[in-house]
Amino acid sequence: MITPNKVVPLSDSVLGHLPHVLKVGPDPTHLVELFQQVGDKFESIDQFLLALDVLFLLDRLTVDFSTEKVVYAA
């Protein structure tokens, strides 16, 4: 689930998982290494990618596909 509601608590929603990704920053890190560090906090890789999408939309990170690195906003 993306957002918490009556059935889905904040800790199980994607919004509740965003801090796990943000704690790895602010140094750029490879996408695979990032998933290895925080992958156990997510139910699936789909949920991890959704968290990256939300952080991108919030302008908190970008992904440089030429270097395969996640770059955090300053």
Residue pairs with C-beta under 8 A, 6 or more apart in sequence:
1 8
1 12
1 13
1 14
2 13
2 14
2 15
2 50
2 54
3 13
3 14
3 15
4 10
4 12
4 13
4 15
4 16
9 16
10 16
14 47
14 50
14 51
14 54
15 54
17 41
17 42
17 47
17 48
17 51
18 51
18 54
18 55
20 38
20 41
20 42
20 51
21 34
21 38
21 48
21 51
21 52
21 55
21 61
22 55
22 60
22 72
24 34
24 37
24 38
25 61
25 70
25 72
26 72
26 74
27 72
28 64
28 69
28 70
28 71
28 72
29 37
29 69
29 70
30 68
30 69
30 70
31 63
31 68
31 69
31 70
32 68
34 70
35 45
35 48
38 48
39 45
39 48
42 48
42 51
52 61
52 63
52 70
55 61
56 62
56 63
59 73
60 72
60 73
61 70
61 71
61 72
61 73
62 70
62 71
62 73
63 69
63 70
63 71
64 70
64 71
